[in-house]
Amino acid sequence: MTGITAALPPGPPLPRAVQAALLARYWPRFVAACHRRYGAAFTLRVSSLGTIVYLADSADMKAVFAGSPHIFHAGEANSMLSGLLGDSSVLVIDDEVHADRRRLMMAPFTRAAVDRQAAAMAEIAAEAITGWPVGRSFAVAPRMSAITLEVILRTVIGASDPARLAQLRTVLPRLLNLNTVESLSIADSRLLQRRPWRGVRDRIAAADRLLYAEIAERRADPALADRTDALAMLIRAAGEDGRAMTDRELRDQLMTLLLAGHDTTATALSWALERLTRHPEILAKATNAAETGDDDYLDAVAKETLRIRPVVFDVGRVLTEPVDIAGYRLPAGVMVAPGIGLAHADAARYPDPGRFDPDRMVGTTPGPTDWLPFGGGNRRCLGATFALTEMRVVLREVLRRVDWETTDEPGERQRVKHVVLTPHRGGRVTARAIDS
């Protein structure tokens, strides 16, 4: 215990409700301000979330990600999402159940499996781009959202029935884009029985009907063994005891993939265009890469975008027993939060961290606690390869098919939207011309 103090790290002496409001409205700015004032480890006390110890030091982050999953519970930290995702979602479970579920879900997200979906991603992006406006400013975030949703519908869910596809395109966005008040019912499912939130309950029920119909259709497909969509691969997967996932478990994983892989990737793509159109030389280089097939540079653009504009600012782990970290003896029940955004803005890790510079990502492999937009350890995002591939493929289509205007307007601010950080104006851009 030498050098270890039993007290929590310092933090703002504000009421819990005030800290909750500051996080909800000014998440990155509030956390960054606390980091500057209190150092590499600091404590926030937030109503509804409890006590959170933020970590910015690389060694402390490594201790969390390399720590025992029985002690560092990510599922417990994500429990407020179970109202939408379901109790068996890979995001909200821990320990051996999580390890087994994660193993079952690996097959659709291997490099080989993702590469097989790249052509479909490119086709979907090319189809969507033809309908984008020319000669006037527009918010690109909703357009990117339509692309990433279609990618998930066709490659993850494998939907092909025209009528059901049309319904999914309508129902899922209404469920995944809840406003602040509606989102309260996700954290507390009891609210779904009350009048202001019954609409959310109905949206969940409508989405469930469609997802269960897809599951039933896939199970009955005589060509199931040959299908490459993620749902088919999940149905084929079996646990160590030979038990396949139930319909309910499949539904929960599909909803998880929709939530984790739709808005997040769309937001990252929106930030990429927002950044590129404010840096003419980088835009020209990226456009040339798209036209010549230089995927390495497009990957670098995607990685640098995720560094300078992380879609999620931190990840959480609830301690199940006391842990010594950052010079403190943290008690059980505390949530530790490695700060993704804090690491990405650290000048010791990235010289001139506020500069958008994809070249810094070319030919390098940042350390796991230096570049961590997908989290780390045994809970690193299953869909990381899928998301990076989708970003590269969509960027290639967007840059080689569209002639973009640049702008000297200030960069868009990060706006908190549920658990992601979006451009506050939706990533406004202007296309000069679009090639069919």
BAZA-577595 format. One record per residue (C-alpha): residue number from 1; residue in three letters; z, y, x. Coordinates in pm, 1 decimal. Layout:
! residues N
    n  res        c3        c2        c1
  NUM  ALA         Z         Y         X
...
! end
This chain:
! residues 436
    n  res        c3        c2        c1
    1  MET       0.0       0.0       0.0
    2  THR      -1.9     227.2     310.4
    3  GLY    -198.4     543.1     237.6
    4  ILE    -228.6     452.5    -129.2
    5  THR     -82.0     678.6    -396.7
    6  ALA      11.5     560.9    -742.8
    7  ALA     -97.6     887.7    -903.3
    8  LEU    -444.9     929.7   -1049.3
    9  PRO    -691.9    1156.5    -866.8
   10  PRO    -674.0    1524.6    -967.5
   11  GLY    -883.6    1659.2   -1253.1
   12  PRO    -914.0    1943.8   -1503.0
   13  PRO    -591.7    2011.0   -1701.0
   14  LEU    -784.5    2061.2   -2023.7
   15  PRO    -705.5    1894.6   -2358.0
   16  ARG    -882.5    1563.7   -2415.3
   17  ALA   -1084.7    1704.0   -2705.3
   18  VAL   -1208.4    1992.5   -2490.6
   19  GLN   -1312.4    1757.9   -2210.2
   20  ALA   -1493.6    1540.9   -2464.6
   21  ALA   -1680.7    1845.5   -2595.6
   22  LEU   -1774.8    1955.1   -2243.0
   23  LEU   -1908.8    1608.4   -2160.7
   24  ALA   -2103.1    1591.4   -2486.3
   25  ARG   -2266.9    1931.1   -2428.5
   26  TYR   -2275.5    1983.2   -2051.6
   27  TRP   -2242.1    1633.5   -1903.7
   28  PRO   -2410.1    1682.5   -1560.0
   29  ARG   -2289.8    2039.8   -1511.2
   30  PHE   -1931.5    1964.0   -1610.2
   31  VAL   -1908.1    1656.2   -1387.6
   32  ALA   -2074.9    1836.2   -1093.8
   33  ALA   -1833.2    2128.8   -1131.8
   34  CYS   -1536.5    1888.9   -1125.1
   35  HIS   -1681.6    1723.2    -816.0
   36  ARG   -1703.5    2057.7    -636.6
   37  ARG   -1349.7    2152.9    -735.4
   38  TYR   -1162.0    1824.1    -699.4
   39  GLY   -1359.7    1622.0    -446.0
   40  ALA   -1516.6    1274.8    -430.1
   41  ALA   -1272.3    1120.4    -678.9
   42  PHE   -1144.5    1302.3    -986.4
   43  THR   -1000.9    1218.6   -1326.3
   44  LEU   -1122.0    1317.6   -1670.1
   45  ARG    -919.8    1251.5   -1982.6
   46  VAL   -1155.7    1228.0   -2276.8
   47  SER   -1071.3    1171.3   -2640.3
   48  SER   -1229.6     848.6   -2772.8
   49  LEU   -1319.6     734.2   -2419.3
   50  GLY    -979.5     742.1   -2250.2
   51  THR    -911.0     807.6   -1881.3
   52  ILE   -1216.6     813.5   -1655.4
   53  VAL   -1204.3     828.7   -1275.7
   54  TYR   -1535.7     953.8   -1138.2
   55  LEU   -1641.6     835.8    -793.4
   56  ALA   -1894.7    1002.1    -561.9
   57  ASP   -1819.1     840.3    -225.1
   58  SER   -2059.5     565.9    -118.8
   59  ALA   -1783.8     327.7      -6.1
   60  ASP   -1596.4     368.7    -334.4
   61  MET   -1912.3     303.8    -534.7
   62  LYS   -1979.0      -7.7    -327.6
   63  ALA   -1626.9    -130.6    -399.9
   64  VAL   -1696.2    -104.5    -772.9
   65  PHE   -2038.5    -269.1    -766.5
   66  ALA   -1926.6    -546.7    -530.0
   67  GLY   -1596.8    -601.5    -708.6
   68  SER   -1513.0    -897.4    -927.7
   69  PRO   -1684.5    -874.0   -1267.4
   70  HIS   -1360.5   -1014.2   -1411.8
   71  ILE   -1179.8    -698.0   -1298.1
   72  PHE   -1455.6    -438.3   -1342.1
   73  HIS   -1564.3    -475.2   -1706.5
   74  ALA   -1892.9    -301.4   -1785.0
   75  GLY   -1925.3    -458.1   -2127.7
   76  GLU   -1590.3    -314.6   -2231.3
   77  ALA   -1704.8      27.3   -2109.0
   78  ASN   -2015.5      -2.2   -2330.0
   79  SER   -1829.3    -134.5   -2633.1
   80  MET   -1903.1     176.9   -2841.0
   81  LEU   -2266.7      57.8   -2858.7
   82  SER   -2186.1    -274.9   -3024.8
   83  GLY   -2225.1    -125.3   -3372.8
   84  LEU   -2598.0     -95.1   -3309.5
   85  LEU   -2664.4    -357.2   -3043.9
   86  GLY   -2443.8    -633.3   -3183.2
   87  ASP   -2145.7    -818.5   -3037.9
   88  SER   -2358.5   -1055.9   -2827.3
   89  SER   -2569.2    -788.9   -2654.8
   90  VAL   -2583.9    -835.5   -2279.8
   91  LEU   -2465.0    -473.0   -2248.1
   92  VAL   -2133.5    -521.8   -2429.8
   93  ILE   -2012.5    -863.9   -2307.3
   94  ASP   -1829.2    -957.1   -1987.3
   95  ASP   -1725.5   -1244.8   -1762.3
   96  GLU   -1888.5   -1589.2   -1793.7
   97  VAL   -2052.3   -1509.1   -2126.9
   98  HIS   -2234.1   -1217.4   -1964.7
   99  ALA   -2336.4   -1422.6   -1660.5
  100  ASP   -2485.8   -1693.9   -1881.7
  101  ARG   -2662.7   -1446.8   -2112.4
  102  ARG   -2802.7   -1251.9   -1817.8
  103  ARG   -2939.0   -1570.9   -1663.3
  104  LEU   -3113.2   -1656.9   -1990.7
  105  MET   -3273.0   -1312.1   -1997.4
  106  MET   -3406.6   -1306.3   -1640.9
  107  ALA   -3740.4   -1482.1   -1699.1
  108  PRO   -3928.9   -1198.9   -1878.5
  109  PHE   -3830.9    -948.4   -1608.7
  110  THR   -3931.0   -1122.4   -1287.7
  111  ARG   -4198.1    -947.7   -1081.3
  112  ALA   -4461.9   -1204.7   -1179.6
  113  ALA   -4382.4   -1180.1   -1552.0
  114  VAL   -4388.9    -799.4   -1545.3
  115  ASP   -4715.7    -789.1   -1351.0
  116  ARG   -4877.1    -992.9   -1628.8
  117  GLN   -4795.0    -710.5   -1871.0
  118  ALA   -4939.4    -428.0   -1658.1
  119  ALA   -5285.8    -444.7   -1813.0
  120  ALA   -5140.7    -415.4   -2163.4
  121  MET   -4931.1    -116.7   -2053.6
  122  ALA   -5243.1      55.9   -1916.9
  123  GLU   -5440.0     -14.5   -2235.2
  124  ILE   -5162.2     124.1   -2456.0
  125  ALA   -5132.7     440.2   -2243.6
  126  ALA   -5509.6     497.7   -2239.7
  127  GLU   -5531.1     463.0   -2618.5
  128  ALA   -5248.1     710.0   -2671.0
  129  ILE   -5375.8     973.4   -2428.9
  130  THR   -5703.4    1022.3   -2617.6
  131  GLY   -5509.8    1179.8   -2904.8
  132  TRP   -5317.2    1432.6   -2695.9
  133  PRO   -5389.6    1805.5   -2753.2
  134  VAL   -5601.2    2006.5   -2508.3
  135  GLY   -5571.3    2373.6   -2416.9
  136  ARG   -5228.7    2434.9   -2564.6
  137  SER   -4873.3    2364.1   -2459.9
  138  PHE   -4704.1    2061.5   -2614.6
  139  ALA   -4385.3    1859.6   -2566.2
  140  VAL   -4478.5    1542.5   -2383.0
  141  ALA   -4150.7    1358.0   -2453.6
  142  PRO   -4247.0    1243.6   -2807.4
  143  ARG   -4587.0    1130.2   -2674.6
  144  MET   -4426.0     929.3   -2397.9
  145  SER   -4181.1     786.8   -2648.4
  146  ALA   -4469.6     659.2   -2861.7
  147  ILE   -4620.5     488.6   -2555.3
  148  THR   -4300.5     319.1   -2442.5
  149  LEU   -4221.4     203.4   -2796.2
  150  GLU   -4567.8      48.8   -2827.6
  151  VAL   -4523.5    -122.3   -2491.2
  152  ILE   -4198.9    -279.6   -2610.6
  153  LEU   -4344.4    -379.4   -2947.4
  154  ARG   -4639.8    -557.5   -2788.8
  155  THR   -4503.6    -693.3   -2461.1
  156  VAL   -4132.9    -747.7   -2528.1
  157  ILE   -4124.0    -829.0   -2899.7
  158  GLY   -4484.2    -951.1   -2900.4
  159  ALA   -4554.5    -810.8   -3247.5
  160  SER   -4914.4    -856.3   -3358.6
  161  ASP   -4913.1    -857.7   -3739.9
  162  PRO   -5065.3    -517.1   -3833.6
  163  ALA   -4841.2    -458.0   -4134.8
  164  ARG   -4522.6    -545.0   -3950.1
  165  LEU   -4628.4    -342.5   -3646.5
  166  ALA   -4677.8     -39.5   -3869.8
  167  GLN   -4331.6     -86.4   -4019.8
  168  LEU   -4171.0    -128.7   -3677.1
  169  ARG   -4336.7     191.6   -3554.5
  170  THR   -4175.7     375.5   -3846.3
  171  VAL   -3835.5     209.6   -3870.3
  172  LEU   -3734.4     179.0   -3504.1
  173  PRO   -3774.7     545.1   -3401.7
  174  ARG   -3564.8     651.2   -3702.8
  175  LEU   -3291.8     414.5   -3584.7
  176  LEU   -3311.5     492.6   -3213.3
  177  ASN   -3312.0     871.3   -3263.0
  178  LEU   -2991.0     925.9   -3454.8
  179  ASN   -2842.0    1273.6   -3456.9
  180  THR   -2492.7    1345.9   -3326.4
  181  VAL   -2318.1    1295.1   -3660.9
  182  GLU   -2511.2     975.8   -3739.0
  183  SER   -2422.7     837.3   -3394.3
  184  LEU   -2052.8     839.8   -3483.0
  185  SER   -2112.5     534.8   -3701.2
  186  ILE   -2235.9     336.5   -3400.5
  187  ALA   -1902.0     380.5   -3224.6
  188  ASP   -1708.7     310.5   -3547.3
  189  SER   -1891.6      66.9   -3775.9
  190  ARG   -1641.1     131.1   -4058.1
  191  LEU   -1817.8     462.3   -4116.2
  192  LEU   -2132.9     276.1   -4224.6
  193  GLN   -1967.8     210.5   -4559.7
  194  ARG   -1920.1     582.4   -4626.0
  195  ARG   -2174.0     805.9   -4792.9
  196  PRO   -2279.0    1027.1   -4498.3
  197  TRP   -2360.8     720.9   -4286.7
  198  ARG   -2501.0     475.6   -4539.6
  199  GLY   -2850.6     581.3   -4435.3
  200  VAL   -2778.7     451.5   -4084.9
  201  ARG   -2662.7     122.4   -4235.1
  202  ASP   -2988.4      98.8   -4429.2
  203  ARG   -3194.3     172.7   -4116.1
  204  ILE   -3014.2    -102.1   -3924.2
  205  ALA   -3076.9    -343.5   -4212.3
  206  ALA   -3447.4    -251.5   -4223.3
  207  ALA   -3484.1    -301.4   -3847.3
  208  ASP   -3298.9    -632.5   -3867.0
  209  ARG   -3531.3    -763.7   -4138.5
  210  LEU   -3834.0    -690.2   -3920.5
  211  LEU   -3680.8    -831.8   -3602.5
  212  TYR   -3566.9   -1150.8   -3775.9
  213  ALA   -3917.8   -1190.8   -3919.0
  214  GLU   -4060.1   -1167.7   -3566.4
  215  ILE   -3806.8   -1422.8   -3439.7
  216  ALA   -3893.2   -1667.2   -3721.0
  217  GLU   -4265.5   -1622.9   -3660.2
  218  ARG   -4225.3   -1682.1   -3287.4
  219  ARG   -4013.5   -1993.6   -3332.8
  220  ALA   -4282.2   -2138.1   -3561.7
  221  ASP   -4573.8   -2046.6   -3333.4
  222  PRO   -4746.7   -2367.3   -3214.0
  223  ALA   -4857.2   -2174.6   -2904.6
  224  LEU   -4501.8   -2067.2   -2816.6
  225  ALA   -4516.5   -2236.5   -2476.5
  226  ASP   -4817.0   -2026.7   -2373.9
  227  ARG   -4694.9   -1685.6   -2491.5
  228  THR   -4597.5   -1421.9   -2233.6
  229  ASP   -4399.8   -1177.5   -2450.3
  230  ALA   -4029.3   -1149.2   -2372.1
  231  LEU   -3919.7   -1277.9   -2714.0
  232  ALA   -4113.5   -1601.4   -2665.9
  233  MET   -3964.6   -1646.7   -2320.1
  234  LEU   -3612.8   -1586.0   -2452.8
  235  ILE   -3664.1   -1845.4   -2725.4
  236  ARG   -3778.7   -2096.4   -2465.5
  237  ALA   -3479.6   -2027.2   -2242.2
  238  ALA   -3182.4   -2261.3   -2260.9
  239  GLY   -2828.1   -2226.8   -2136.0
  240  GLU   -2664.7   -2452.1   -1879.1
  241  ASP   -2546.0   -2671.9   -2163.4
  242  GLY   -2898.5   -2686.6   -2307.7
  243  ARG   -2814.3   -2445.2   -2590.6
  244  ALA   -3079.7   -2188.1   -2673.2
  245  MET   -2996.7   -1847.5   -2817.7
  246  THR   -2932.3   -1822.7   -3190.1
  247  ASP   -3133.5   -1586.1   -3409.7
  248  ARG   -2843.4   -1340.2   -3407.9
  249  GLU   -2820.3   -1347.9   -3028.6
  250  LEU   -3195.6   -1295.9   -3000.4
  251  ARG   -3177.3   -1002.0   -3240.2
  252  ASP   -2899.8    -842.8   -3032.7
  253  GLN   -3099.5    -878.1   -2710.2
  254  LEU   -3413.5    -731.8   -2870.4
  255  MET   -3214.6    -434.0   -2998.1
  256  THR   -3066.2    -393.9   -2649.6
  257  LEU   -3408.8    -395.7   -2486.7
  258  LEU   -3530.5    -141.1   -2741.3
  259  LEU   -3238.4      93.1   -2674.4
  260  ALA   -3229.1      46.9   -2296.7
  261  GLY   -3603.0      34.3   -2232.9
  262  HIS   -3761.7     272.2   -2481.6
  263  ASP   -3610.3     620.9   -2470.3
  264  THR   -3494.6     586.9   -2109.4
  265  THR   -3841.7     516.1   -1968.1
  266  ALA   -4002.9     774.4   -2196.1
  267  THR   -3754.2    1032.5   -2072.2
  268  ALA   -3820.4     943.0   -1708.2
  269  LEU   -4197.2     979.9   -1762.7
  270  SER   -4142.2    1316.6   -1932.0
  271  TRP   -3939.2    1437.5   -1634.5
  272  ALA   -4212.4    1314.0   -1397.8
  273  LEU   -4475.2    1535.4   -1564.1
  274  GLU   -4229.1    1824.1   -1593.1
  275  ARG   -4170.6    1804.9   -1217.1
  276  LEU   -4534.6    1746.0   -1117.2
  277  THR   -4672.8    2039.1   -1315.7
  278  ARG   -4431.3    2270.3   -1130.3
  279  HIS   -4543.4    2146.7    -787.6
  280  PRO   -4923.9    2188.4    -754.5
  281  GLU   -4955.2    2022.8    -412.4
  282  ILE   -4756.9    1718.6    -522.2
  283  LEU   -4953.9    1701.0    -849.0
  284  ALA   -5280.8    1703.7    -653.7
  285  LYS   -5154.8    1429.9    -422.9
  286  ALA   -5032.2    1219.3    -715.1
  287  THR   -5362.2    1264.9    -900.3
  288  ASN   -5551.5    1151.1    -592.8
  289  ALA   -5320.3     849.2    -569.7
  290  ALA   -5393.3     763.6    -933.9
  291  GLU   -5768.3     789.7    -877.0
  292  THR   -5769.9     589.2    -551.5
  293  GLY   -5519.5     321.8    -652.0
  294  ASP   -5242.8     434.1    -415.5
  295  ASP   -4961.3     267.5    -606.2
  296  ASP   -4714.3     325.8    -323.7
  297  TYR   -4726.7     701.9    -377.2
  298  LEU   -4704.2     668.2    -756.2
  299  ASP   -4398.5     447.6    -707.1
  300  ALA   -4255.0     718.6    -483.0
  301  VAL   -4314.1     980.8    -754.4
  302  ALA   -4130.4     758.9   -1003.6
  303  LYS   -3837.4     697.5    -767.5
  304  GLU   -3802.5    1063.2    -669.0
  305  THR   -3814.5    1165.2   -1034.8
  306  LEU   -3534.3     920.4   -1113.1
  307  ARG   -3337.8    1060.0    -818.5
  308  ILE   -3363.0    1429.0    -896.5
  309  ARG   -3353.8    1384.5   -1275.3
  310  PRO   -3155.3    1065.0   -1342.1
  311  VAL   -3189.0     961.1   -1703.9
  312  VAL   -2826.2     843.5   -1709.7
  313  PHE   -2568.9    1034.3   -1504.3
  314  ASP   -2310.1     761.2   -1447.7
  315  VAL   -2208.6     404.0   -1528.6
  316  GLY   -1865.1     282.7   -1635.1
  317  ARG   -1634.9     -10.1   -1561.1
  318  VAL   -1300.7     -64.2   -1736.9
  319  LEU   -1034.1    -210.8   -1506.2
  320  THR    -862.0    -523.9   -1632.1
  321  GLU    -595.8    -507.1   -1359.1
  322  PRO    -475.7    -246.2   -1105.5
  323  VAL    -718.3    -170.1    -822.3
  324  ASP    -685.8      24.5    -496.8
  325  ILE    -983.8     256.9    -465.5
  326  ALA   -1048.7     603.5    -318.4
  327  GLY    -692.9     607.9    -185.1
  328  TYR    -536.6     560.2    -527.0
  329  ARG    -374.4     272.6    -711.7
  330  LEU    -568.2     285.3   -1039.9
  331  PRO    -397.6     110.7   -1332.7
  332  ALA    -554.4    -138.0   -1570.6
  333  GLY    -728.1      26.4   -1865.2
  334  VAL    -873.8     311.9   -1664.2
  335  MET   -1252.3     344.4   -1658.9
  336  VAL   -1408.1     400.6   -1315.9
  337  ALA   -1744.6     575.0   -1318.2
  338  PRO   -1970.5     573.4   -1012.6
  339  GLY   -2156.7     903.9   -1044.8
  340  ILE   -2530.1     836.6   -1025.8
  341  GLY   -2615.2    1205.0   -1048.3
  342  LEU   -2351.5    1295.1    -789.2
  343  ALA   -2491.7    1046.8    -538.9
  344  HIS   -2849.0    1163.0    -597.2
  345  ALA   -2751.3    1527.6    -536.1
  346  ASP   -2556.0    1456.8    -216.1
  347  ALA   -2703.6    1645.6      82.9
  348  ALA   -2561.7    1383.8     320.9
  349  ARG   -2772.2    1121.8     147.8
  350  TYR   -3075.0    1341.2      70.1
  351  PRO   -3140.7    1654.7     278.1
  352  ASP   -3221.5    1950.2      51.4
  353  PRO   -3141.2    1737.7    -255.7
  354  GLY   -3265.9    1997.9    -503.6
  355  ARG   -3620.9    1973.5    -366.3
  356  PHE   -3864.6    1744.7    -551.3
  357  ASP   -4024.1    1548.4    -266.6
  358  PRO   -4176.9    1205.1    -338.4
  359  ASP   -4264.2    1170.9      32.4
  360  ARG   -3897.7    1103.3     102.4
  361  MET   -3934.9     779.4     -98.3
  362  VAL   -4254.4     656.0      71.3
  363  GLY   -4195.2     353.5     293.0
  364  THR   -3818.0     365.9     251.4
  365  THR   -3561.9     157.4      68.8
  366  PRO   -3260.7     373.3     -20.6
  367  GLY   -2922.4     204.1      -8.5
  368  PRO   -2782.6      58.7    -332.1
  369  THR   -2521.4     336.2    -355.8
  370  ASP   -2765.8     612.6    -255.2
  371  TRP   -3035.4     551.6    -519.1
  372  LEU   -2895.0     389.9    -830.7
  373  PRO   -3072.4     502.7   -1148.8
  374  PHE   -3039.4     145.7   -1279.6
  375  GLY   -2673.3     100.7   -1189.5
  376  GLY   -2564.8    -162.5    -943.1
  377  GLY   -2400.2    -494.5    -872.3
  378  ASN   -2413.5    -780.4   -1120.0
  379  ARG   -2477.2    -529.3   -1401.4
  380  ARG   -2782.9    -362.9   -1248.5
  381  CYS   -3036.9    -307.8   -1527.1
  382  LEU   -3234.6    -624.5   -1600.1
  383  GLY   -3539.6    -417.1   -1683.4
  384  ALA   -3553.4    -214.8   -1359.6
  385  THR   -3874.4    -381.2   -1239.8
  386  PHE   -4026.2    -348.7   -1586.3
  387  ALA   -3937.2      22.8   -1607.7
  388  LEU   -4069.5     109.1   -1260.0
  389  THR   -4391.5     -80.9   -1325.1
  390  GLU   -4434.9      92.2   -1660.9
  391  MET   -4375.3     432.2   -1500.2
  392  ARG   -4636.6     364.8   -1231.6
  393  VAL   -4895.3     230.4   -1475.8
  394  VAL   -4849.6     509.2   -1732.4
  395  LEU   -4847.6     779.4   -1464.4
  396  ARG   -5171.4     637.3   -1323.7
  397  GLU   -5342.3     660.1   -1662.3
  398  VAL   -5199.4    1003.5   -1741.1
  399  LEU   -5299.3    1152.1   -1405.6
  400  ARG   -5645.8    1003.8   -1373.2
  401  ARG   -5747.0    1073.9   -1733.7
  402  VAL   -5594.1    1419.9   -1781.1
  403  ASP   -5654.1    1743.9   -1591.5
  404  TRP   -5316.1    1919.1   -1601.0
  405  GLU   -5237.1    2288.1   -1576.1
  406  THR   -4957.7    2383.9   -1338.7
  407  THR   -4690.9    2640.7   -1416.5
  408  ASP   -4447.7    2864.3   -1231.6
  409  GLU   -4202.4    2864.7   -1520.8
  410  PRO   -3843.8    2761.8   -1434.6
  411  GLY   -3771.4    2391.1   -1457.8
  412  GLU   -3637.2    2262.9   -1786.5
  413  ARG   -3264.1    2206.5   -1815.7
  414  GLN   -3108.2    1867.0   -1872.0
  415  ARG   -3007.7    1825.2   -2235.8
  416  VAL   -2760.5    1557.7   -2339.7
  417  LYS   -2914.8    1327.1   -2599.0
  418  HIS   -2671.1    1046.9   -2677.8
  419  VAL   -2644.2     868.2   -2339.1
  420  VAL   -2957.4    1007.3   -2171.0
  421  LEU   -3052.4    1342.0   -2016.6
  422  THR   -3380.2    1476.6   -2150.4
  423  PRO   -3582.7    1794.2   -2071.4
  424  HIS   -3437.2    2057.5   -2302.5
  425  ARG   -3782.2    2164.5   -2431.2
  426  GLY   -3922.2    1812.6   -2443.0
  427  GLY   -4116.4    1851.4   -2117.0
  428  ARG   -4375.5    2108.8   -2223.1
  429  VAL   -4711.3    2066.0   -2049.3
  430  THR   -5072.4    2173.2   -2099.8
  431  ALA   -5381.3    1955.5   -2059.3
  432  ARG   -5704.7    2132.9   -1955.7
  433  ALA   -5924.2    1830.7   -2027.2
  434  ILE   -5890.2    1461.8   -2115.7
  435  ASP   -6135.4    1190.7   -2014.9
  436  SER   -6189.2     912.5   -2266.2
! end
